[in-house]
């Protein structure tokens, strides 16, 4: 359904946009299953379409190819993790509770919400422009967590350690959980 705008042009209704976005997430879940079984490089759009119960042509209506699916996976995972980090940081809770909330949200996003986001670790498969955007977003996420750790150290809640090392060890463990499960 489309809405007629005053200037005579048309745009999809909010409902149509929500349905399209929901369908993209369904495709992402199907792609994740195929990526898990076959690996990103060996997976085909035809297999992803079959897993999503779509024709290959219909799949291309939502994504231009595997790389765009991979980017969508990584971008959405980072959006969710950044939102959880922001909520934890704004909660006013002790730093240990904020870090705990971030860890839980990160694991939930990686293991549950996006059904095996092993694709989250495959940033090198993206073209340079997409890779640069994802790495920049990851950098913002890492920096925000490092700031949280630094604040916990400064407040005396955490032992005095190198915040960069602590943050990277924490993120490395969290991200590799997708490989363990």
PEDAVEN-V875631 format. One record per helix or strand. SS is the DSSP state (H for helix, E for strand). FROM is the first residue (numbers start at 1). TO is the last residue. If there is no record, write none. Layout:
BEGIN
ss: {SS	SS}
from: {FROM	FROM}
to: {TO	TO}
END
This chain:
BEGIN
ss: {E	E	H	H	H	H	H	H	H	H	H}
from: {2	10	14	45	56	66	95	117	123	128	163}
to: {4	12	38	51	62	90	113	121	125	155	180}
END
